[in-house]
Amino acid sequence: MTEFKISNKEIIKLLKEALAAMEVKGANFFKIRAYQNAISILDGLTSSIYDIWENKKLNDVSGIGEGINHHLNELFLTGKVEEWIAFKKGLPDGMFGLLGLRSIGAKKAFKLADTFKLIDRETAIESLKEHAKKQEIRVLPGFGEKSELQILEAIEQSNINKSEKERTPLYKAEEIVTRLVDYMKKLDCVKEIEACGSYRRRNSTIGDLDIPVATTDPIKTMEHFLKYPEIGNIDTKGDRRSTVMLKNDLQVDLYVVTPQAYGAMVQYFTGSKQHNIILRTHALEQGLSLSEHGIKVKNTGELKEFSNEKDFYKYIGLQYIPPEIRQGSKEVSLASKNKLPALVELKDIKGDLHVHTTDSSDASNSLDDVIEKCISLGYEYVGISDHVPSIQTHGYEGIAKIIRDKKERIKKANEKYNSRGIKILYGYEVNILADATMSWPNEFLKELDYAIGGVHSAFNQDKETMTNRIIAAIENPYINFIAHPTNRLINERESTDVDWRKILIVAKENNKYFEINSSPSRLDLTPDLVREALALDIKIIINTDSHELAHFDLMRYGIDVARMGWCEKKDIINTYSFDDFVKILSVRNIIDSKKS
């Protein structure tokens, strides 16, 4: 029987088109929700969906229901899904060409395609662009001039990025690397292996993977690699280097080298291009030439090999440079003077202040579960910061009661866990609304130990409006720090457009802080802005934004960002002891009680 091998990307595209058709036609809510969940789950897989199906493991993918499973089975066996075709019947094909444009959902795509008779998905975007230029969109009900301009901007951005391959998020790359490394380590002759490049520098997204392997049997090692089950295509095959494309469309270059020369190879493939240029210049001044094979002494032609990077850097008179800061800025100059910062480490973290319990509708763990997890991590403190309950839903008296009741629960928790060396703080994550007000008034916020401000809607506001919106939160005396400050979602949503210099200056003036959100889909604040904050002596807090217990273990991704931002332990306020931390963060009720 013929089977149809379809890529993850194409499967997701087909599912999204079926979902869009259902939304336009007003399909059953639960069916729509099932498709939304399936898309989210399947899009997060790093393995090939086809391979999972082929190995009869689709049922093992949590969250994929019987209906989606059946459709995928039909897709791989016949190359199409009759129900999906039926969903789209009668809809203009051009609407599907518009999906993915920023600010255009399924219903808007249908309305535009139907109004302008966009029957060809391949030409739909260009045709829509012409209608926008003629100002024909703004006159449609539900659109207007601003929508028309946003659509034009989205089309231009789409055209710029159309040929660019989407980069792989770090956490997905990590899963891929782990599987590949485990596979390669099955060989006794493989002594060391590490993914280098942007992966080892801990960039938020990865273009491809460069992986050096130290081995005592290069031929056997390369043969083993080329049999890796996740390889889709072998582009080049050699004794020392092979390039393959995995089934998930990620390119991998694998290099084999002797254990004696492994350090030089890892160094060569880790640093950014600019870092390596500066490093080579530094070496040339000493009559040395650098390569992936080692360091050549120009006067004698002798090639010196290095089994580890520390010896490599030492030989050219440099302090060891951590991978995260091999960026091509000032690291080589500082390393030559032995003045590199002692970058923050995961073991330095003493607490997490952005944590959700079942009091947040999207979280799954109780207060006790969260506290026990933090104790297991060796934390001295944890801040409970659920999403604020709606005043519209509960009323003022209802919110006042929620605060009183939760404050009592936190008090009892502190009494219960005091002997185990952890303190529990009472906070909330407060929405910074589109009109620059907080979703809770100050009369409620002042009752908390601390409050986090975060933008959760209206991300497309203009630069001045969004800037003033964040500044309003910073200037609020009851907001202690700003969560996920740029509001980006990696590969999903761009950062909001703001005047960061202005925001940072106001933060400095108001003694406020910014969060590095460790969620792998956020990694926000970004390293460049972390460096800008440090330049103004603004400290940072690293949190996980945990909604389930497994999320606490993602703190390491926030540490990656902090290290890329050149943060030392002193720059991160939740590396401080509890007493010092509450003073720095100005934790209200703790400070007040000490004063009294």
C-alpha positions in Angstrom: 0.0 0.0 0.0 1.3 3.5 -0.9 1.9 5.7 2.0 2.2 9.5 1.9 5.1 10.9 3.8 4.2 14.4 4.8 6.3 16.9 6.8 5.3 18.2 10.1 5.2 21.7 8.6 2.7 20.6 5.9 0.6 18.7 8.4 0.3 21.7 10.7 -0.6 23.8 7.6 -3.4 21.4 6.7 -4.7 21.3 10.2 -4.7 25.1 10.4 -6.7 25.4 7.2 -9.2 22.8 8.4 -9.5 24.8 11.6 -10.0 28.1 9.8 -12.8 26.5 7.6 -14.5 25.2 10.7 -14.3 28.6 12.4 -15.8 30.4 9.4 -18.6 27.8 9.1 -19.3 27.9 12.9 -18.5 24.3 13.7 -19.0 22.7 17.1 -17.0 24.5 19.8 -15.5 21.3 21.2 -14.4 20.2 17.8 -12.7 23.5 17.2 -11.0 23.3 20.6 -9.8 19.8 19.8 -8.2 21.0 16.6 -6.6 24.0 18.4 -5.1 21.6 21.0 -3.9 19.2 18.4 -2.1 21.9 16.4 -0.4 23.2 19.6 0.7 19.7 20.6 1.9 18.5 17.1 3.6 21.8 16.4 5.6 21.3 19.5 7.0 17.9 18.5 10.6 17.6 17.4 10.1 14.1 16.0 8.5 13.5 12.7 4.7 13.0 13.1 4.8 10.6 10.1 7.5 8.5 11.9 5.4 8.4 15.1 2.4 7.3 13.1 4.5 4.7 11.2 5.7 3.3 14.5 2.1 3.1 15.7 2.8 5.6 18.5 0.3 8.3 17.8 -1.9 7.1 20.6 1.1 7.8 22.9 1.1 11.5 22.1 -0.8 13.1 25.0 -3.7 15.3 23.9 -4.3 13.9 20.5 -7.8 12.6 20.4 -9.3 9.7 18.5 -10.7 11.9 15.8 -7.4 13.6 14.9 -5.7 10.3 15.1 -8.1 8.9 12.6 -7.6 11.9 10.2 -3.9 11.6 10.4 -4.1 7.9 9.6 -6.3 8.7 6.5 -3.8 11.5 5.5 -0.8 9.2 5.6 -2.6 6.4 3.7 -4.4 8.4 1.1 -2.7 11.8 1.0 -5.9 13.6 1.8 -8.6 13.8 4.5 -12.1 13.8 3.1 -13.6 15.7 6.1 -11.0 18.5 5.7 -11.9 18.8 2.1 -15.6 19.0 3.0 -14.9 21.7 5.6 -13.3 23.8 2.9 -15.9 23.2 0.3 -17.6 26.4 -0.9 -14.9 28.7 0.6 -12.7 30.8 -1.6 -9.3 29.2 -1.9 -7.6 32.6 -1.6 -8.6 32.9 2.1 -6.1 30.1 2.9 -3.4 32.1 1.2 -4.0 34.9 3.7 -3.8 32.8 6.8 -0.7 33.5 8.8 -0.6 37.2 8.0 -0.4 39.2 11.2 -3.8 40.5 12.4 -5.8 38.4 9.9 -7.7 35.5 11.4 -9.9 32.9 9.7 -13.0 35.1 9.6 -11.2 38.2 8.3 -9.4 36.1 5.7 -12.7 34.8 4.5 -14.3 38.2 4.4 -11.4 39.7 2.4 -11.2 36.7 0.0 -15.0 36.7 -0.5 -15.2 40.5 -1.1 -12.4 40.7 -3.5 -12.9 37.3 -5.2 -9.5 36.0 -4.2 -9.8 32.5 -5.7 -6.1 31.6 -6.0 -4.1 31.1 -2.8 -0.8 31.7 -4.6 -1.8 35.2 -5.7 -4.1 36.1 -2.8 -1.6 38.2 -0.8 -0.4 40.2 -3.8 -4.0 40.8 -4.9 -4.9 41.9 -1.4 -1.9 44.3 -1.4 -3.3 46.0 -4.5 -6.7 46.4 -2.9 -5.0 47.9 0.2 -3.0 50.3 -1.9 -6.3 51.4 -3.5 -7.7 52.0 0.0 -10.5 49.5 -0.7 -10.1 47.6 2.6 -10.8 50.5 4.9 -14.3 50.9 3.7 -15.3 47.4 4.6 -17.4 46.9 7.8 -15.1 45.9 10.7 -11.9 47.1 9.1 -11.0 50.8 8.8 -7.8 52.8 7.9 -5.7 51.4 10.7 -6.5 47.8 9.8 -5.7 48.5 6.2 -2.3 49.9 7.2 -1.6 47.0 9.5 -2.5 44.6 6.7 -0.1 46.4 4.3 2.7 46.2 6.9 2.0 42.5 7.5 2.2 41.8 3.8 5.5 43.6 3.5 6.9 41.7 6.4 5.6 38.4 4.9 7.4 39.1 1.6 10.7 39.9 3.4 10.6 36.6 5.4 8.9 34.4 2.8 12.1 32.7 1.7 13.6 32.5 5.2 13.5 29.1 7.0 12.1 29.3 10.5 14.7 28.7 13.1 14.4 26.0 15.7 13.6 27.2 19.3 16.4 26.3 21.7 14.3 23.9 23.8 13.3 21.9 20.7 16.9 21.8 19.5 17.9 20.5 23.0 15.5 17.6 22.6 17.0 16.8 19.2 20.5 17.1 20.5 19.8 14.9 23.5 18.5 12.1 21.3 21.4 12.3 18.8 24.0 12.4 21.5 22.5 9.4 23.3 22.6 7.5 20.0 26.2 8.4 19.3 27.4 7.5 22.8 26.3 3.9 22.2 29.7 3.5 20.6 32.6 2.8 23.0 35.0 4.7 20.6 33.0 7.9 21.1 34.8 9.7 23.9 33.3 13.2 23.8 30.5 14.9 21.8 28.9 18.3 22.1 26.6 20.4 19.9 28.3 23.8 19.3 27.5 27.0 17.4 24.5 29.0 18.4 23.2 26.0 20.4 26.2 26.0 22.8 26.0 29.8 23.0 22.4 29.3 24.1 20.7 31.4 21.5 16.9 31.4 21.8 16.7 29.8 18.3 19.0 27.6 16.3 19.6 27.6 12.5 21.5 24.3 12.3 23.8 22.1 14.4 27.6 21.7 14.3 28.6 18.7 16.3 32.2 17.7 16.9 32.9 14.1 18.1 36.1 13.0 19.8 36.6 9.3 18.7 39.3 6.7 18.5 37.6 5.2 15.4 36.5 7.9 12.9 35.3 5.5 10.2 33.1 3.5 12.6 31.8 6.7 14.2 30.8 8.3 10.9 29.1 5.1 9.6 27.1 4.9 12.9 26.0 8.5 12.5 24.8 8.0 9.0 22.5 5.2 10.2 20.8 7.6 12.7 17.1 6.8 12.3 16.0 10.5 12.3 18.1 11.4 9.2 15.9 12.4 6.3 18.5 13.1 3.6 22.3 12.8 3.5 23.7 15.9 1.7 27.4 15.1 1.9 29.3 12.1 3.2 33.0 12.2 4.2 35.5 10.5 6.4 35.8 13.5 8.7 32.6 15.5 8.1 29.1 14.6 6.9 26.1 16.9 6.5 22.6 15.6 6.8 19.0 16.9 7.0 17.0 15.4 9.8 13.3 14.5 9.2 12.3 17.6 11.1 14.2 19.8 8.6 17.1 20.6 10.9 20.6 20.4 9.3 23.3 18.7 11.2 27.0 18.8 10.4 29.0 16.1 12.3 32.8 16.3 12.5 35.0 13.5 13.8 38.3 14.3 15.4 40.9 12.6 17.7 40.5 13.1 21.4 43.8 15.0 21.4 42.4 17.7 19.0 38.9 17.8 20.3 39.3 21.1 22.3 40.4 23.1 19.3 37.5 21.7 17.2 34.9 22.6 19.9 36.3 26.1 20.3 36.3 26.7 16.5 32.7 25.8 16.1 31.3 27.5 19.2 32.1 31.2 18.9 30.2 33.6 16.7 31.8 34.6 13.5 32.9 38.0 15.0 34.3 36.3 18.1 36.5 34.0 16.0 37.7 36.9 13.8 38.8 38.9 16.9 40.4 35.7 18.4 42.4 35.1 15.2 43.6 38.7 15.2 44.7 38.3 18.8 46.6 35.2 18.0 48.2 36.6 14.9 49.7 39.4 17.0 51.6 36.6 18.8 52.7 34.8 15.7 50.1 32.1 16.0 47.5 30.8 13.6 44.2 29.3 14.8 42.1 26.6 13.1 39.7 23.8 14.0 42.8 21.5 14.1 44.7 23.5 16.7 47.2 26.4 17.0 50.1 26.7 14.5 53.3 28.4 15.5 54.2 30.5 12.4 57.9 30.5 13.0 58.3 26.8 13.2 55.1 25.5 11.4 54.4 23.3 14.4 50.8 22.5 15.0 49.8 22.2 18.7 46.7 20.2 19.5 44.4 20.7 22.5 42.1 18.2 24.1 40.2 20.9 25.9 39.2 24.5 25.4 40.7 25.9 28.6 44.2 24.9 27.5 43.5 26.3 24.1 42.6 29.8 25.5 45.4 29.6 28.0 48.0 29.0 25.2 47.1 32.3 23.5 47.2 34.2 26.8 43.5 34.3 27.5 41.2 33.6 30.5 38.7 30.9 29.6 35.7 32.5 27.8 32.3 31.0 28.6 30.4 30.0 25.4 27.5 32.3 26.2 29.6 35.4 25.8 31.6 34.5 22.7 29.7 37.2 20.9 32.5 39.3 19.4 32.2 42.3 21.7 34.6 42.9 24.5 35.2 39.4 25.8 38.6 38.8 24.2 40.0 42.1 25.4 38.8 41.4 29.0 40.0 37.8 28.9 43.5 39.1 28.0 43.5 41.1 31.2 41.9 38.3 33.3 38.9 40.5 33.9 35.9 38.5 32.6 32.9 38.5 34.9 32.1 35.5 37.0 28.8 34.7 35.3 25.7 33.8 37.3 25.0 30.0 37.7 21.9 28.0 38.3 23.1 27.1 41.8 23.1 30.8 42.8 19.3 31.1 42.6 17.6 31.2 46.0 14.0 31.7 45.0 11.3 32.1 42.3 8.9 35.0 42.4 6.7 34.3 39.3 4.8 31.2 40.3 1.2 30.1 39.7 -1.0 27.7 41.7 -4.5 26.3 41.0 -5.8 29.8 41.9 -4.8 30.6 38.3 -7.2 28.8 35.9 -4.3 27.7 33.7 -2.1 26.2 36.4 -2.2 22.7 37.8 -0.5 22.5 41.2 -1.6 23.3 44.7 0.1 25.8 47.0 1.6 22.9 49.0 2.9 21.2 45.8 4.6 24.4 44.8 6.3 24.9 48.2 7.5 21.3 48.3 9.0 21.6 44.8 10.8 24.8 45.9 12.1 23.1 49.0 13.4 20.3 46.8 15.3 22.9 44.7 16.9 24.3 47.8 15.2 27.6 47.6 15.0 30.0 50.6 11.8 31.7 49.3 9.0 31.5 46.8 6.6 34.1 45.7 3.0 33.0 44.8 1.8 35.3 42.0 -1.4 34.0 40.5 -3.3 35.9 37.8 -5.4 38.5 39.5 -9.1 37.5 39.8 -11.5 39.8 37.8 -13.1 42.6 39.6 -16.0 42.5 37.1 -16.6 38.9 38.0 -16.1 39.0 41.8 -16.9 42.6 42.6 -14.9 44.8 45.1 -16.1 43.0 48.2 -15.4 39.6 46.6 -11.8 40.6 45.7 -11.3 42.0 49.2 -12.4 38.6 50.6 -10.1 36.7 48.2 -7.2 38.8 49.4 -8.0 38.2 53.1 -8.5 34.5 52.6 -5.4 34.0 50.6 -3.3 36.1 52.9 -4.4 33.8 55.7 -3.5 30.7 53.7 0.0 32.2 53.0 0.4 33.0 56.7 -0.5 29.4 57.7 1.8 28.0 55.0 4.7 30.1 56.4 3.9 28.7 59.9 3.8 25.1 58.5 7.0 25.3 56.5 9.0 27.6 58.7 11.1 24.8 60.2 12.0 23.6 56.7 13.8 26.9 55.8 11.6 28.5 53.3 9.6 31.7 53.2 6.4 32.2 51.2 5.5 35.6 49.8 2.1 36.7 48.7 1.9 38.5 45.3 -0.2 38.6 42.1 0.5 39.0 38.4 -1.4 42.2 37.5 -2.4 43.0 33.9 -1.2 46.3 32.5 -4.3 47.3 30.6 -4.4 49.0 27.2 -5.3 52.3 28.8 -2.1 52.1 30.9 -4.1 51.4 34.2 -3.6 48.3 36.3 -6.3 45.6 36.4 -6.4 46.0 40.2 -6.5 49.4 41.9 -3.8 50.4 44.4 -6.1 49.8 47.4 -5.8 46.1 46.6 -2.2 46.0 45.5 -1.0 47.6 48.7 -2.3 44.6 50.6 0.2 42.3 48.9 3.8 41.6 49.7 4.6 42.5 46.1 3.0 42.7 42.6 4.2 41.9 39.1 3.1 44.0 36.1 2.6 42.4 32.7 1.1 43.1 29.3 -1.3 40.4 28.2 -3.3 42.1 25.5 -3.4 44.8 22.8 0.2 44.0 21.7 -0.1 46.0 18.5 -0.3 49.4 20.0 1.9 52.1 18.5 5.3 52.7 20.0 4.5 55.8 22.1 1.3 54.2 23.5 3.0 51.0 24.5 6.0 52.8 25.9 3.8 55.0 28.1 1.8 51.9 29.1 4.8 50.1 30.5 6.2 53.3 32.1 2.8 53.7 33.9 3.3 50.3 35.5 6.9 51.1 36.4 5.8 54.3 38.1 3.1 52.6 40.1 4.4 52.4 43.6 2.9 49.0 44.1 4.3 47.2 41.0 7.7 45.7 41.9 8.9 44.4 38.6 7.8 43.9 35.0 7.2 40.3 33.7 8.2 39.1 30.2 8.9 42.7 29.3 9.1 42.6 25.5 6.0 40.3 25.2 7.6 38.2 22.5 6.7 34.6 21.9 9.5 32.9 20.0 8.5 32.2 16.4 5.0 33.3 17.2 4.8 36.9 18.2 7.3 39.7 17.7 8.4 41.9 20.6 6.2 45.0 21.2 7.5 48.2 19.7 8.7 50.5 22.6 11.3 53.1 23.4 13.5 50.9 25.6 16.0 53.6 26.5 13.2 55.7 27.9 11.7 52.8 29.8 15.0 51.8 31.3 15.8 55.3 32.5 12.4 55.5 34.2 13.0 52.1 35.8 16.3 53.3 37.1 14.7 56.4 38.5 12.0 54.4 40.2 14.2 51.6 41.5 12.3 48.9 39.6 13.4 45.7 38.0 12.8 43.5 34.9 12.2 39.8 34.7 14.0 37.3 32.6 11.1 34.9 32.0 12.6 31.4 31.7 9.8 29.9 29.7 11.4 28.5 26.6 8.8 30.1 24.4 9.6 33.5 25.9 13.2 33.9 27.2 12.3 37.5 27.8 14.0 39.9 28.7 16.4 39.4 25.8 20.2 39.3 26.3 20.7 42.6 24.5 18.2 44.4 26.7 19.7 42.7 29.8 23.1 44.3 28.9 21.4 47.7 28.4 19.8 47.3 31.9 23.1 46.3 33.5 24.8 49.4 31.9 22.3 51.5 33.9 22.9 49.4 37.0 19.4 48.0 36.9 19.2 44.6 38.5 17.3 41.6 37.0 15.1 38.9 38.5 15.0 35.4 36.9 11.7 33.6 37.2 10.1 30.5 35.6 6.4 31.7 35.3 5.6 28.1 36.4 2.1 26.8 35.8 3.1 23.2 36.6 5.8 21.6 38.6 7.9 20.7 35.6 8.2 24.3 34.7 10.4 25.0 37.8 13.2 23.0 36.1 13.2 25.5 33.3 15.1 28.1 35.4 18.2 27.1 33.6 17.0 28.7 30.4 16.7 32.0 32.2 20.2 31.5 33.5 21.3 31.0 29.9 19.8 34.4 29.0 21.4 36.1 32.0 24.8 34.7 31.1 24.4 35.9 27.5 23.6 39.3 29.1 26.9 39.2 31.1 25.1 38.9 34.4 27.0 38.1 37.6 25.4 36.8 40.7 25.2 40.3 42.2 23.1 41.5 39.2 20.3 39.0 39.9 18.2 39.9 42.9 16.9 36.4 43.6 20.4 35.2 44.2 20.3 37.2 47.4 19.5 35.8 50.9 15.9 36.3 52.0 16.6 39.2 54.3 18.6 41.1 51.6 16.1 40.1 48.8 13.1 41.6 50.6 14.9 44.8 51.1 16.0 45.0 47.4 12.6 44.2 46.1 10.9 46.4 48.7 8.6 43.6 49.8 6.0 45.6 51.5 4.5 43.6 54.4 7.8 42.1 55.4 9.5 45.5 55.5 6.6 47.0 57.4 6.6 44.3 60.0 10.3 44.7 60.6 9.9 48.4 61.0 7.1 47.9 63.5 
